[in-house]
Amino acid sequence: MADEKVKGPASYFPSIEKTYGRPIADWQALVRVAYPAKHMELVALLKTEHGMGHGHANAVVAFTLAQDGLK
């Protein structure tokens, strides 16, 4: 079985971890603490309070909401 390329929001995770120095689980925990905020409110939180770029913040939020069955 050949290695399959990771697609979707998870494809950003290695770059997010390298750029911001924290594991994805940490970012997901920050998102979950802010529930029941809306998607873009969560993106704004990561951007303004933690300096994350829009694409990276959106990927973390989208993945976390989908994982938790909220999207």
N, CA, C, O and CB atoms as a CASP TS submission, in Angstrom:
PFRMAT TS
TARGET T0000
AUTHOR 0000-0000-0000
METHOD Language model
MODEL 1
PARENT N/A
ATOM      1  N   MET     1       0.848  -1.182   0.000  1.00  0.00           N
ATOM      2  CA  MET     1       0.000   0.000   0.000  1.00  0.00           C
ATOM      3  C   MET     1       0.893   1.246   0.000  1.00  0.00           C
ATOM      4  O   MET     1       1.755   1.395   0.866  1.00  0.00           O
ATOM      5  CB  MET     1      -0.964  -0.002   1.230  1.00  0.00           C
ATOM      6  N   ALA     2       0.691   2.104  -0.937  1.00  0.00           N
ATOM      7  CA  ALA     2       1.497   3.318  -1.067  1.00  0.00           C
ATOM      8  C   ALA     2       1.072   4.348  -0.034  1.00  0.00           C
ATOM      9  O   ALA     2      -0.079   4.375   0.402  1.00  0.00           O
ATOM     10  CB  ALA     2       1.377   3.904  -2.484  1.00  0.00           C
ATOM     11  N   ASP     3       2.021   5.198   0.352  1.00  0.00           N
ATOM     12  CA  ASP     3       1.693   6.278   1.272  1.00  0.00           C
ATOM     13  C   ASP     3       0.725   7.226   0.599  1.00  0.00           C
ATOM     14  O   ASP     3       0.956   7.675  -0.524  1.00  0.00           O
ATOM     15  CB  ASP     3       2.961   7.027   1.730  1.00  0.00           C
ATOM     16  N   GLU     4      -0.372   7.530   1.297  1.00  0.00           N
ATOM     17  CA  GLU     4      -1.339   8.465   0.750  1.00  0.00           C
ATOM     18  C   GLU     4      -1.065   9.852   1.317  1.00  0.00           C
ATOM     19  O   GLU     4      -0.780  10.013   2.504  1.00  0.00           O
ATOM     20  CB  GLU     4      -2.787   8.014   1.065  1.00  0.00           C
ATOM     21  N   LYS     5      -1.157  10.838   0.448  1.00  0.00           N
ATOM     22  CA  LYS     5      -0.912  12.216   0.862  1.00  0.00           C
ATOM     23  C   LYS     5      -2.076  12.699   1.725  1.00  0.00           C
ATOM     24  O   LYS     5      -3.242  12.486   1.392  1.00  0.00           O
ATOM     25  CB  LYS     5      -0.720  13.141  -0.374  1.00  0.00           C
ATOM     26  N   VAL     6      -1.743  13.349   2.830  1.00  0.00           N
ATOM     27  CA  VAL     6      -2.766  13.905   3.710  1.00  0.00           C
ATOM     28  C   VAL     6      -3.425  15.071   2.994  1.00  0.00           C
ATOM     29  O   VAL     6      -2.750  15.916   2.404  1.00  0.00           O
ATOM     30  CB  VAL     6      -2.161  14.356   5.080  1.00  0.00           C
ATOM     31  N   LYS     7      -4.742  15.107   3.053  1.00  0.00           N
ATOM     32  CA  LYS     7      -5.496  16.163   2.374  1.00  0.00           C
ATOM     33  C   LYS     7      -6.330  16.928   3.388  1.00  0.00           C
ATOM     34  O   LYS     7      -6.464  16.518   4.541  1.00  0.00           O
ATOM     35  CB  LYS     7      -6.400  15.574   1.264  1.00  0.00           C
ATOM     36  N   GLY     8      -6.881  18.032   2.946  1.00  0.00           N
ATOM     37  CA  GLY     8      -7.759  18.827   3.790  1.00  0.00           C
ATOM     38  C   GLY     8      -7.002  19.575   4.875  1.00  0.00           C
ATOM     39  O   GLY     8      -5.791  19.773   4.779  1.00  0.00           O
ATOM     40  N   PRO     9      -7.735  19.991   5.919  1.00  0.00           N
ATOM     41  CA  PRO     9      -7.116  20.794   6.980  1.00  0.00           C
ATOM     42  C   PRO     9      -5.889  20.143   7.603  1.00  0.00           C
ATOM     43  O   PRO     9      -4.936  20.837   7.957  1.00  0.00           O
ATOM     44  CB  PRO     9      -8.123  21.068   8.056  1.00  0.00           C
ATOM     45  N   ALA    10      -5.897  18.820   7.743  1.00  0.00           N
ATOM     46  CA  ALA    10      -4.775  18.131   8.395  1.00  0.00           C
ATOM     47  C   ALA    10      -3.473  18.291   7.612  1.00  0.00           C
ATOM     48  O   ALA    10      -2.392  18.111   8.173  1.00  0.00           O
ATOM     49  CB  ALA    10      -5.094  16.647   8.562  1.00  0.00           C
ATOM     50  N   SER    11      -3.561  18.624   6.337  1.00  0.00           N
ATOM     51  CA  SER    11      -2.340  18.811   5.544  1.00  0.00           C
ATOM     52  C   SER    11      -1.525  20.009   6.044  1.00  0.00           C
ATOM     53  O   SER    11      -0.329  20.103   5.768  1.00  0.00           O
ATOM     54  CB  SER    11      -2.694  19.002   4.060  1.00  0.00           C
ATOM     55  N   TYR    12      -2.161  20.911   6.770  1.00  0.00           N
ATOM     56  CA  TYR    12      -1.480  22.086   7.323  1.00  0.00           C
ATOM     57  C   TYR    12      -0.778  21.791   8.645  1.00  0.00           C
ATOM     58  O   TYR    12       0.062  22.580   9.076  1.00  0.00           O
ATOM     59  CB  TYR    12      -2.472  23.211   7.519  1.00  0.00           C
ATOM     60  N   PHE    13      -1.100  20.684   9.295  1.00  0.00           N
ATOM     61  CA  PHE    13      -0.646  20.448  10.662  1.00  0.00           C
ATOM     62  C   PHE    13       0.868  20.450  10.843  1.00  0.00           C
ATOM     63  O   PHE    13       1.341  21.062  11.801  1.00  0.00           O
ATOM     64  CB  PHE    13      -1.181  19.156  11.132  1.00  0.00           C
ATOM     65  N   PRO    14       1.651  19.811   9.994  1.00  0.00           N
ATOM     66  CA  PRO    14       3.109  19.875  10.197  1.00  0.00           C
ATOM     67  C   PRO    14       3.639  21.313  10.161  1.00  0.00           C
ATOM     68  O   PRO    14       4.504  21.680  10.957  1.00  0.00           O
ATOM     69  CB  PRO    14       3.822  19.040   9.130  1.00  0.00           C
ATOM     70  N   SER    15       3.121  22.114   9.244  1.00  0.00           N
ATOM     71  CA  SER    15       3.550  23.506   9.138  1.00  0.00           C
ATOM     72  C   SER    15       3.107  24.308  10.361  1.00  0.00           C
ATOM     73  O   SER    15       3.859  25.146  10.857  1.00  0.00           O
ATOM     74  CB  SER    15       2.993  24.141   7.857  1.00  0.00           C
ATOM     75  N   ILE    16       1.901  24.059  10.847  1.00  0.00           N
ATOM     76  CA  ILE    16       1.392  24.763  12.018  1.00  0.00           C
ATOM     77  C   ILE    16       2.265  24.448  13.227  1.00  0.00           C
ATOM     78  O   ILE    16       2.668  25.350  13.962  1.00  0.00           O
ATOM     79  CB  ILE    16      -0.079  24.378  12.294  1.00  0.00           C
ATOM     80  N   GLU    17       2.552  23.177  13.427  1.00  0.00           N
ATOM     81  CA  GLU    17       3.372  22.788  14.577  1.00  0.00           C
ATOM     82  C   GLU    17       4.776  23.390  14.494  1.00  0.00           C
ATOM     83  O   GLU    17       5.323  23.840  15.500  1.00  0.00           O
ATOM     84  CB  GLU    17       3.463  21.260  14.669  1.00  0.00           C
ATOM     85  N   LYS    18       5.345  23.397  13.307  1.00  0.00           N
ATOM     86  CA  LYS    18       6.690  23.948  13.125  1.00  0.00           C
ATOM     87  C   LYS    18       6.692  25.470  13.304  1.00  0.00           C
ATOM     88  O   LYS    18       7.579  26.020  13.957  1.00  0.00           O
ATOM     89  CB  LYS    18       7.234  23.580  11.732  1.00  0.00           C
ATOM     90  N   THR    19       5.713  26.135  12.732  1.00  0.00           N
ATOM     91  CA  THR    19       5.664  27.596  12.757  1.00  0.00           C
ATOM     92  C   THR    19       5.379  28.151  14.144  1.00  0.00           C
ATOM     93  O   THR    19       5.991  29.134  14.562  1.00  0.00           O
ATOM     94  CB  THR    19       4.617  28.092  11.795  1.00  0.00           C
ATOM     95  N   TYR    20       4.446  27.520  14.863  1.00  0.00           N
ATOM     96  CA  TYR    20       3.991  28.085  16.136  1.00  0.00           C
ATOM     97  C   TYR    20       4.509  27.327  17.360  1.00  0.00           C
ATOM     98  O   TYR    20       4.255  27.737  18.493  1.00  0.00           O
ATOM     99  CB  TYR    20       2.487  28.108  16.167  1.00  0.00           C
ATOM    100  N   GLY    21       5.231  26.229  17.144  1.00  0.00           N
ATOM    101  CA  GLY    21       5.921  25.542  18.224  1.00  0.00           C
ATOM    102  C   GLY    21       5.054  24.807  19.228  1.00  0.00           C
ATOM    103  O   GLY    21       5.496  24.520  20.341  1.00  0.00           O
ATOM    104  N   ARG    22       3.838  24.504  18.850  1.00  0.00           N
ATOM    105  CA  ARG    22       2.937  23.771  19.744  1.00  0.00           C
ATOM    106  C   ARG    22       2.255  22.662  18.964  1.00  0.00           C
ATOM    107  O   ARG    22       2.004  22.811  17.768  1.00  0.00           O
ATOM    108  CB  ARG    22       1.883  24.719  20.382  1.00  0.00           C
ATOM    109  N   PRO    23       1.952  21.548  19.625  1.00  0.00           N
ATOM    110  CA  PRO    23       1.258  20.462  18.932  1.00  0.00           C
ATOM    111  C   PRO    23      -0.195  20.843  18.611  1.00  0.00           C
ATOM    112  O   PRO    23      -0.781  21.703  19.268  1.00  0.00           O
ATOM    113  CB  PRO    23       1.292  19.182  19.786  1.00  0.00           C
ATOM    114  N   ILE    24      -0.745  20.208  17.620  1.00  0.00           N
ATOM    115  CA  ILE    24      -2.123  20.475  17.194  1.00  0.00           C
ATOM    116  C   ILE    24      -3.092  20.293  18.353  1.00  0.00           C
ATOM    117  O   ILE    24      -4.061  21.044  18.471  1.00  0.00           O
ATOM    118  CB  ILE    24      -2.516  19.554  16.030  1.00  0.00           C
ATOM    119  N   ALA    25      -2.849  19.317  19.201  1.00  0.00           N
ATOM    120  CA  ALA    25      -3.746  19.082  20.347  1.00  0.00           C
ATOM    121  C   ALA    25      -3.865  20.325  21.228  1.00  0.00           C
ATOM    122  O   ALA    25      -4.937  20.593  21.771  1.00  0.00           O
ATOM    123  CB  ALA    25      -3.239  17.895  21.188  1.00  0.00           C
ATOM    124  N   ASP    26      -2.785  21.083  21.376  1.00  0.00           N
ATOM    125  CA  ASP    26      -2.843  22.331  22.159  1.00  0.00           C
ATOM    126  C   ASP    26      -3.775  23.336  21.501  1.00  0.00           C
ATOM    127  O   ASP    26      -4.588  23.975  22.169  1.00  0.00           O
ATOM    128  CB  ASP    26      -1.436  22.944  22.315  1.00  0.00           C
ATOM    129  N   TRP    27      -3.647  23.469  20.183  1.00  0.00           N
ATOM    130  CA  TRP    27      -4.494  24.420  19.455  1.00  0.00           C
ATOM    131  C   TRP    27      -5.955  23.987  19.509  1.00  0.00           C
ATOM    132  O   TRP    27      -6.852  24.817  19.655  1.00  0.00           O
ATOM    133  CB  TRP    27      -4.032  24.549  17.989  1.00  0.00           C
ATOM    134  N   GLN    28      -6.185  22.683  19.392  1.00  0.00           N
ATOM    135  CA  GLN    28      -7.553  22.180  19.473  1.00  0.00           C
ATOM    136  C   GLN    28      -8.141  22.452  20.861  1.00  0.00           C
ATOM    137  O   GLN    28      -9.322  22.783  20.973  1.00  0.00           O
ATOM    138  CB  GLN    28      -7.592  20.669  19.158  1.00  0.00           C
ATOM    139  N   ALA    29      -7.352  22.319  21.892  1.00  0.00           N
ATOM    140  CA  ALA    29      -7.834  22.587  23.250  1.00  0.00           C
ATOM    141  C   ALA    29      -8.257  24.049  23.389  1.00  0.00           C
ATOM    142  O   ALA    29      -9.267  24.345  24.028  1.00  0.00           O
ATOM    143  CB  ALA    29      -6.744  22.244  24.290  1.00  0.00           C
ATOM    144  N   LEU    30      -7.491  24.963  22.795  1.00  0.00           N
ATOM    145  CA  LEU    30      -7.850  26.382  22.843  1.00  0.00           C
ATOM    146  C   LEU    30      -9.172  26.634  22.124  1.00  0.00           C
ATOM    147  O   LEU    30      -9.998  27.421  22.586  1.00  0.00           O
ATOM    148  CB  LEU    30      -6.738  27.239  22.219  1.00  0.00           C
ATOM    149  N   VAL    31      -9.365  25.971  21.008  1.00  0.00           N
ATOM    150  CA  VAL    31     -10.618  26.103  20.262  1.00  0.00           C
ATOM    151  C   VAL    31     -11.779  25.575  21.102  1.00  0.00           C
ATOM    152  O   VAL    31     -12.821  26.222  21.206  1.00  0.00           O
ATOM    153  CB  VAL    31     -10.538  25.346  18.909  1.00  0.00           C
ATOM    154  N   ARG    32     -11.599  24.411  21.692  1.00  0.00           N
ATOM    155  CA  ARG    32     -12.684  23.779  22.458  1.00  0.00           C
ATOM    156  C   ARG    32     -13.077  24.593  23.689  1.00  0.00           C
ATOM    157  O   ARG    32     -14.247  24.611  24.070  1.00  0.00           O
ATOM    158  CB  ARG    32     -12.271  22.376  22.886  1.00  0.00           C
ATOM    159  N   VAL    33     -12.115  25.260  24.310  1.00  0.00           N
ATOM    160  CA  VAL    33     -12.423  26.095  25.475  1.00  0.00           C
ATOM    161  C   VAL    33     -13.340  27.254  25.078  1.00  0.00           C
ATOM    162  O   VAL    33     -14.129  27.730  25.895  1.00  0.00           O
ATOM    163  CB  VAL    33     -11.123  26.636  26.114  1.00  0.00           C
ATOM    164  N   ALA    34     -13.239  27.703  23.841  1.00  0.00           N
ATOM    165  CA  ALA    34     -14.024  28.846  23.361  1.00  0.00           C
ATOM    166  C   ALA    34     -15.408  28.457  22.838  1.00  0.00           C
ATOM    167  O   ALA    34     -16.180  29.333  22.448  1.00  0.00           O
ATOM    168  CB  ALA    34     -13.265  29.557  22.271  1.00  0.00           C
ATOM    169  N   TYR    35     -15.736  27.167  22.822  1.00  0.00           N
ATOM    170  CA  TYR    35     -17.087  26.764  22.396  1.00  0.00           C
ATOM    171  C   TYR    35     -18.098  27.454  23.295  1.00  0.00           C
ATOM    172  O   TYR    35     -17.805  27.656  24.473  1.00  0.00           O
ATOM    173  CB  TYR    35     -17.268  25.203  22.450  1.00  0.00           C
ATOM    174  N   PRO    36     -19.245  27.818  22.813  1.00  0.00           N
ATOM    175  CA  PRO    36     -19.864  27.523  21.526  1.00  0.00           C
ATOM    176  C   PRO    36     -19.687  28.625  20.484  1.00  0.00           C
ATOM    177  O   PRO    36     -20.598  28.863  19.691  1.00  0.00           O
ATOM    178  CB  PRO    36     -21.318  27.269  21.726  1.00  0.00           C
ATOM    179  N   ALA    37     -18.571  29.284  20.464  1.00  0.00           N
ATOM    180  CA  ALA    37     -18.329  30.334  19.470  1.00  0.00           C
ATOM    181  C   ALA    37     -18.469  29.778  18.055  1.00  0.00           C
ATOM    182  O   ALA    37     -18.305  28.581  17.821  1.00  0.00           O
ATOM    183  CB  ALA    37     -16.929  30.951  19.664  1.00  0.00           C
ATOM    184  N   LYS    38     -18.771  30.664  17.130  1.00  0.00           N
ATOM    185  CA  LYS    38     -18.920  30.281  15.719  1.00  0.00           C
ATOM    186  C   LYS    38     -17.551  30.109  15.067  1.00  0.00           C
ATOM    187  O   LYS    38     -16.531  30.556  15.590  1.00  0.00           O
ATOM    188  CB  LYS    38     -19.749  31.339  14.949  1.00  0.00           C
ATOM    189  N   HIS    39     -17.560  29.458  13.925  1.00  0.00           N
ATOM    190  CA  HIS    39     -16.330  29.141  13.188  1.00  0.00           C
ATOM    191  C   HIS    39     -15.418  30.362  13.056  1.00  0.00           C
ATOM    192  O   HIS    39     -14.259  30.317  13.471  1.00  0.00           O
ATOM    193  CB  HIS    39     -16.674  28.598  11.797  1.00  0.00           C
ATOM    194  N   MET    40     -15.924  31.431  12.492  1.00  0.00           N
ATOM    195  CA  MET    40     -15.061  32.595  12.235  1.00  0.00           C
ATOM    196  C   MET    40     -14.654  33.309  13.518  1.00  0.00           C
ATOM    197  O   MET    40     -13.615  33.968  13.546  1.00  0.00           O
ATOM    198  CB  MET    40     -15.767  33.577  11.310  1.00  0.00           C
ATOM    199  N   GLU    41     -15.439  33.197  14.571  1.00  0.00           N
ATOM    200  CA  GLU    41     -15.037  33.745  15.863  1.00  0.00           C
ATOM    201  C   GLU    41     -13.839  32.967  16.412  1.00  0.00           C
ATOM    202  O   GLU    41     -12.926  33.545  17.002  1.00  0.00           O
ATOM    203  CB  GLU    41     -16.218  33.702  16.863  1.00  0.00           C
ATOM    204  N   LEU    42     -13.857  31.662  16.210  1.00  0.00           N
ATOM    205  CA  LEU    42     -12.747  30.819  16.645  1.00  0.00           C
ATOM    206  C   LEU    42     -11.490  31.109  15.833  1.00  0.00           C
ATOM    207  O   LEU    42     -10.389  31.152  16.380  1.00  0.00           O
ATOM    208  CB  LEU    42     -13.122  29.339  16.526  1.00  0.00           C
ATOM    209  N   VAL    43     -11.656  31.306  14.533  1.00  0.00           N
ATOM    210  CA  VAL    43     -10.525  31.674  13.671  1.00  0.00           C
ATOM    211  C   VAL    43      -9.934  32.998  14.155  1.00  0.00           C
ATOM    212  O   VAL    43      -8.717  33.132  14.283  1.00  0.00           O
ATOM    213  CB  VAL    43     -10.971  31.781  12.174  1.00  0.00           C
ATOM    214  N   ALA    44     -10.798  33.967  14.419  1.00  0.00           N
ATOM    215  CA  ALA    44     -10.335  35.281  14.887  1.00  0.00           C
ATOM    216  C   ALA    44      -9.586  35.166  16.209  1.00  0.00           C
ATOM    217  O   ALA    44      -8.593  35.862  16.417  1.00  0.00           O
ATOM    218  CB  ALA    44     -11.520  36.242  15.042  1.00  0.00           C
ATOM    219  N   LEU    45     -10.046  34.303  17.098  1.00  0.00           N
ATOM    220  CA  LEU    45      -9.375  34.085  18.378  1.00  0.00           C
ATOM    221  C   LEU    45      -7.937  33.623  18.164  1.00  0.00           C
ATOM    222  O   LEU    45      -7.013  34.167  18.769  1.00  0.00           O
ATOM    223  CB  LEU    45     -10.144  33.054  19.220  1.00  0.00           C
ATOM    224  N   LEU    46      -7.744  32.630  17.314  1.00  0.00           N
ATOM    225  CA  LEU    46      -6.395  32.115  17.058  1.00  0.00           C
ATOM    226  C   LEU    46      -5.521  33.170  16.390  1.00  0.00           C
ATOM    227  O   LEU    46      -4.323  33.257  16.662  1.00  0.00           O
ATOM    228  CB  LEU    46      -6.460  30.857  16.181  1.00  0.00           C
ATOM    229  N   LYS    47      -6.120  33.964  15.522  1.00  0.00           N
ATOM    230  CA  LYS    47      -5.356  34.994  14.828  1.00  0.00           C
ATOM    231  C   LYS    47      -4.960  36.133  15.759  1.00  0.00           C
ATOM    232  O   LYS    47      -3.793  36.525  15.799  1.00  0.00           O
ATOM    233  CB  LYS    47      -6.155  35.537  13.661  1.00  0.00           C
ATOM    234  N   THR    48      -5.915  36.661  16.500  1.00  0.00           N
ATOM    235  CA  THR    48      -5.641  37.857  17.300  1.00  0.00           C
ATOM    236  C   THR    48      -4.910  37.553  18.600  1.00  0.00           C
ATOM    237  O   THR    48      -4.025  38.310  18.999  1.00  0.00           O
ATOM    238  CB  THR    48      -6.928  38.567  17.608  1.00  0.00           C
ATOM    239  N   GLU    49      -5.260  36.469  19.263  1.00  0.00           N
ATOM    240  CA  GLU    49      -4.657  36.181  20.563  1.00  0.00           C
ATOM    241  C   GLU    49      -3.383  35.339  20.479  1.00  0.00           C
ATOM    242  O   GLU    49      -2.600  35.289  21.427  1.00  0.00           O
ATOM    243  CB  GLU    49      -5.654  35.477  21.430  1.00  0.00           C
ATOM    244  N   HIS    50      -3.183  34.675  19.329  1.00  0.00           N
ATOM    245  CA  HIS    50      -2.036  33.772  19.236  1.00  0.00           C
ATOM    246  C   HIS    50      -1.187  34.003  17.990  1.00  0.00           C
ATOM    247  O   HIS    50      -0.223  33.272  17.759  1.00  0.00           O
ATOM    248  CB  HIS    50      -2.513  32.347  19.256  1.00  0.00           C
ATOM    249  N   GLY    51      -1.531  35.012  17.182  1.00  0.00           N
ATOM    250  CA  GLY    51      -0.726  35.382  16.036  1.00  0.00           C
ATOM    251  C   GLY    51      -0.711  34.378  14.896  1.00  0.00           C
ATOM    252  O   GLY    51       0.201  34.384  14.070  1.00  0.00           O
ATOM    253  N   MET    52      -1.708  33.526  14.851  1.00  0.00           N
ATOM    254  CA  MET    52      -1.755  32.504  13.809  1.00  0.00           C
ATOM    255  C   MET    52      -2.275  33.120  12.508  1.00  0.00           C
ATOM    256  O   MET    52      -3.150  33.985  12.534  1.00  0.00           O
ATOM    257  CB  MET    52      -2.650  31.310  14.247  1.00  0.00           C
ATOM    258  N   GLY    53      -1.742  32.679  11.389  1.00  0.00           N
ATOM    259  CA  GLY    53      -2.222  33.133  10.096  1.00  0.00           C
ATOM    260  C   GLY    53      -3.619  32.602   9.817  1.00  0.00           C
ATOM    261  O   GLY    53      -4.042  31.611  10.411  1.00  0.00           O
ATOM    262  N   HIS    54      -4.332  33.261   8.915  1.00  0.00           N
ATOM    263  CA  HIS    54      -5.721  32.903   8.636  1.00  0.00           C
ATOM    264  C   HIS    54      -5.876  31.455   8.173  1.00  0.00           C
ATOM    265  O   HIS    54      -6.727  30.732   8.691  1.00  0.00           O
ATOM    266  CB  HIS    54      -6.288  33.833   7.588  1.00  0.00           C
ATOM    267  N   GLY    55      -5.074  31.028   7.217  1.00  0.00           N
ATOM    268  CA  GLY    55      -5.194  29.666   6.690  1.00  0.00           C
ATOM    269  C   GLY    55      -4.942  28.611   7.749  1.00  0.00           C
ATOM    270  O   GLY    55      -5.649  27.605   7.813  1.00  0.00           O
ATOM    271  N   HIS    56      -3.944  28.835   8.572  1.00  0.00           N
ATOM    272  CA  HIS    56      -3.632  27.889   9.636  1.00  0.00           C
ATOM    273  C   HIS    56      -4.750  27.863  10.683  1.00  0.00           C
ATOM    274  O   HIS    56      -5.170  26.793  11.124  1.00  0.00           O
ATOM    275  CB  HIS    56      -2.288  28.249  10.296  1.00  0.00           C
ATOM    276  N   ALA    57      -5.226  29.038  11.074  1.00  0.00           N
ATOM    277  CA  ALA    57      -6.305  29.105  12.057  1.00  0.00           C
ATOM    278  C   ALA    57      -7.565  28.430  11.519  1.00  0.00           C
ATOM    279  O   ALA    57      -8.227  27.679  12.236  1.00  0.00           O
ATOM    280  CB  ALA    57      -6.602  30.567  12.431  1.00  0.00           C
ATOM    281  N   ASN    58      -7.887  28.694  10.283  1.00  0.00           N
ATOM    282  CA  ASN    58      -9.069  28.100   9.666  1.00  0.00           C
ATOM    283  C   ASN    58      -8.945  26.576   9.619  1.00  0.00           C
ATOM    284  O   ASN    58      -9.926  25.871   9.860  1.00  0.00           O
ATOM    285  CB  ASN    58      -9.275  28.663   8.248  1.00  0.00           C
ATOM    286  N   ALA    59      -7.772  26.068   9.317  1.00  0.00           N
ATOM    287  CA  ALA    59      -7.561  24.619   9.251  1.00  0.00           C
ATOM    288  C   ALA    59      -7.769  23.969  10.620  1.00  0.00           C
ATOM    289  O   ALA    59      -8.423  22.932  10.724  1.00  0.00           O
ATOM    290  CB  ALA    59      -6.149  24.307   8.730  1.00  0.00           C
ATOM    291  N   VAL    60      -7.212  24.579  11.664  1.00  0.00           N
ATOM    292  CA  VAL    60      -7.368  24.028  13.018  1.00  0.00           C
ATOM    293  C   VAL    60      -8.837  24.033  13.417  1.00  0.00           C
ATOM    294  O   VAL    60      -9.345  23.037  13.933  1.00  0.00           O
ATOM    295  CB  VAL    60      -6.529  24.835  14.044  1.00  0.00           C
ATOM    296  N   VAL    61      -9.518  25.143  13.183  1.00  0.00           N
ATOM    297  CA  VAL    61     -10.924  25.255  13.571  1.00  0.00           C
ATOM    298  C   VAL    61     -11.781  24.273  12.778  1.00  0.00           C
ATOM    299  O   VAL    61     -12.597  23.561  13.362  1.00  0.00           O
ATOM    300  CB  VAL    61     -11.429  26.694  13.360  1.00  0.00           C
ATOM    301  N   ALA    62     -11.609  24.225  11.468  1.00  0.00           N
ATOM    302  CA  ALA    62     -12.421  23.328  10.638  1.00  0.00           C
ATOM    303  C   ALA    62     -12.227  21.873  11.054  1.00  0.00           C
ATOM    304  O   ALA    62     -13.198  21.126  11.179  1.00  0.00           O
ATOM    305  CB  ALA    62     -12.067  23.503   9.152  1.00  0.00           C
ATOM    306  N   PHE    63     -10.986  21.474  11.266  1.00  0.00           N
ATOM    307  CA  PHE    63     -10.698  20.096  11.654  1.00  0.00           C
ATOM    308  C   PHE    63     -11.302  19.774  13.019  1.00  0.00           C
ATOM    309  O   PHE    63     -11.888  18.709  13.209  1.00  0.00           O
ATOM    310  CB  PHE    63      -9.184  19.852  11.675  1.00  0.00           C
ATOM    311  N   THR    64     -11.157  20.695  13.963  1.00  0.00           N
ATOM    312  CA  THR    64     -11.658  20.460  15.320  1.00  0.00           C
ATOM    313  C   THR    64     -13.176  20.383  15.339  1.00  0.00           C
ATOM    314  O   THR    64     -13.743  19.495  15.976  1.00  0.00           O
ATOM    315  CB  THR    64     -11.179  21.563  16.264  1.00  0.00           C
ATOM    316  N   LEU    65     -13.842  21.306  14.646  1.00  0.00           N
ATOM    317  CA  LEU    65     -15.304  21.279  14.597  1.00  0.00           C
ATOM    318  C   LEU    65     -15.808  19.982  13.944  1.00  0.00           C
ATOM    319  O   LEU    65     -16.773  19.378  14.414  1.00  0.00           O
ATOM    320  CB  LEU    65     -15.835  22.508  13.826  1.00  0.00           C
ATOM    321  N   ALA    66     -15.154  19.568  12.873  1.00  0.00           N
ATOM    322  CA  ALA    66     -15.558  18.330  12.201  1.00  0.00           C
ATOM    323  C   ALA    66     -15.324  17.125  13.108  1.00  0.00           C
ATOM    324  O   ALA    66     -16.162  16.226  13.177  1.00  0.00           O
ATOM    325  CB  ALA    66     -14.789  18.157  10.876  1.00  0.00           C
ATOM    326  N   GLN    67     -14.205  17.106  13.792  1.00  0.00           N
ATOM    327  CA  GLN    67     -13.868  16.000  14.693  1.00  0.00           C
ATOM    328  C   GLN    67     -14.886  15.903  15.831  1.00  0.00           C
ATOM    329  O   GLN    67     -15.211  14.807  16.286  1.00  0.00           O
ATOM    330  CB  GLN    67     -12.445  16.181  15.265  1.00  0.00           C
ATOM    331  N   ASP    68     -15.379  17.039  16.281  1.00  0.00           N
ATOM    332  CA  ASP    68     -16.323  17.071  17.392  1.00  0.00           C
ATOM    333  C   ASP    68     -17.788  16.984  16.921  1.00  0.00           C
ATOM    334  O   ASP    68     -18.708  17.091  17.732  1.00  0.00           O
ATOM    335  CB  ASP    68     -16.114  18.344  18.202  1.00  0.00           C
ATOM    336  N   GLY    69     -17.995  16.791  15.623  1.00  0.00           N
ATOM    337  CA  GLY    69     -19.340  16.667  15.081  1.00  0.00           C
ATOM    338  C   GLY    69     -20.136  17.951  15.092  1.00  0.00           C
ATOM    339  O   GLY    69     -21.366  17.923  15.122  1.00  0.00           O
ATOM    340  N   LEU    70     -19.447  19.075  15.067  1.00  0.00           N
ATOM    341  CA  LEU    70     -20.116  20.375  15.100  1.00  0.00           C
ATOM    342  C   LEU    70     -20.135  21.080  13.756  1.00  0.00           C
ATOM    343  O   LEU    70     -20.599  22.214  13.643  1.00  0.00           O
ATOM    344  CB  LEU    70     -19.454  21.256  16.105  1.00  0.00           C
ATOM    345  N   LYS    71     -19.629  20.402  12.748  1.00  0.00           N
ATOM    346  CA  LYS    71     -19.607  20.998  11.409  1.00  0.00           C
ATOM    347  C   LYS    71     -20.089  20.001  10.408  1.00  0.00           C
ATOM    348  O   LYS    71     -20.148  20.302   9.216  1.00  0.00           O
ATOM    349  CB  LYS    71     -18.209  21.487  11.036  1.00  0.00           C
TER
END
